[in-house]
Amino acid sequence: LTTISRKRRTTTMNSGTGIQELMAAETRASQIVAEARIARGDRMKQAQVDADELIAAYRLEQQDAFDKKANADGGSGNNASAKLQAETNAEVQDMQGQFHQNAQKAVDVLLSKCCEVSLEVPSARIRSTQKIYGK
């Protein structure tokens, strides 16, 4: 009996040690996973910073190219702006003239529609109302 009980104790001790080793390994694995997640987050942040820098540099490059082209095509920006302002003012004047020309016509149409209101109730409306209220 003593030999069997010793084997059981050894087996129990070995399985207890095995469980502890498994728990320690699980703890290490969870730490490794947590560190990997943190490292991934750091890499993502760094990639975002790098991308923002590239975008800013590209935007500056494109803005410079646009400014050079605008200056080459139109001379100075003020001339193009003045021309655009003159065109806009001419269009506004034209629209105001059309408004004044057609304002009275619009008022006449609205007044005529207000005076053409029919006071007669359609027969279909009368029948539906009678059905609803049971008359």
N, C-alpha and C positions, 0 to 999 in steps of 0.2 A: 504494500500500500504506500509505503513511503516513496518508492521509486516513481509510482504513478503520480502521486501528488506533486513531487518535484518536477516532473515533466509538465504537468498542468500549470504550475507556477511559472516555469520558464516560458511556456507557450503564452501564458497570459501576460507576462512581462514583455515578451517579444512583441506581442500584438499591441500592447500599450505603447511601447516604444515606436512601433510602426505607425500607430495613429498619431502620435506626437510628431513624427517625421512628416507624415502627410499634411498635418495642420501647418507645420512650419513651411513646407513646400507651397501650400496654398497661399499662405501669407506672403511669401516671397513673390509668387506669381502675381498676386493682386498688386503688390508694390511695383512690380515691373510694368504691369498694365497701366497703373496710375502715372508712372513716370513717362511712359510712352505717350499717353494722352496729353500730358503737360508739354512734352517736347513737340508733339504735333501742333498744339495750340500756338506754341512759340514760333514754329516754322510758318504757320499760317499768318500770324501777325507780321512776321518779317517779310513774307511774300507780299502782303498787302502794302507795306511801307515801300518795298521795291517797286511794286506796280504803280503806286501813287507818284513816285519819283519819275518813272518812265513816262507816265501820262503827262505830268507837268512839263517835262522836257519836250515831248512831242507837241503839246499844245503851244508852247513858246515858239518852237520851230515853225509850226503852221501859221501862227499869228504873224511872225516876222515875214514869212513868204507872202502872206495876204497883204500885209502893209506895203511891201515892196511892189507887188503887182498893182495895188490900188494907186500908189504914187506914180508908177510908170504909165498906167492907163489914163488917169484923170489929172495928172499934174499934182495939185495939192488937194487935200480932202475938202478944203473950204469951197473950191470951185464946184465940185460935185455936190456938195451940200447945198450951196446956193442955187444951183440948177434944180435940184430936187425940190427945194422950198418954193421956187418960182412955179414949177409945174403943179405942186400941191395947191398953191394959192389960186392958180388959174382954174383948177378943177373945182375948188370950193366956190369960187365966184360963179362958175357955170351952174353948179347945183343950186346955189341960192337963187339964181335967175329962174331956173326951172321951178323951184318951189313957189316963188312969187307969181309965176305965170299960171300955175295949176292950183293954187290955194283956193281960189273962189270956186273952181270946178269941183274940188273935193267937198267943200262946204255944201254946194248945191246938191251933190249926190247924196250926202248924208241927210240933208233936210228932206229930200224927196223920199227916201226910204223910211224916214220917221213918219211921214204923213201918209204913207201907203199901207199902214197897219190895218189888217182886216179884223173886224170885231166878231166875225162869224166863227162859231165853234164847229169843227168838222164832225160829221155824223159818226164816224168811227170812234172819236173820242167820247161822244155822248153815250154810245152803246157800251164801251168799256167801262165808263164810270157807273152806268146803270147796273152792270154785272157785279161790279165790286161792292156797291152799296145796296144791292138787292131791290132795286125799284122796278 
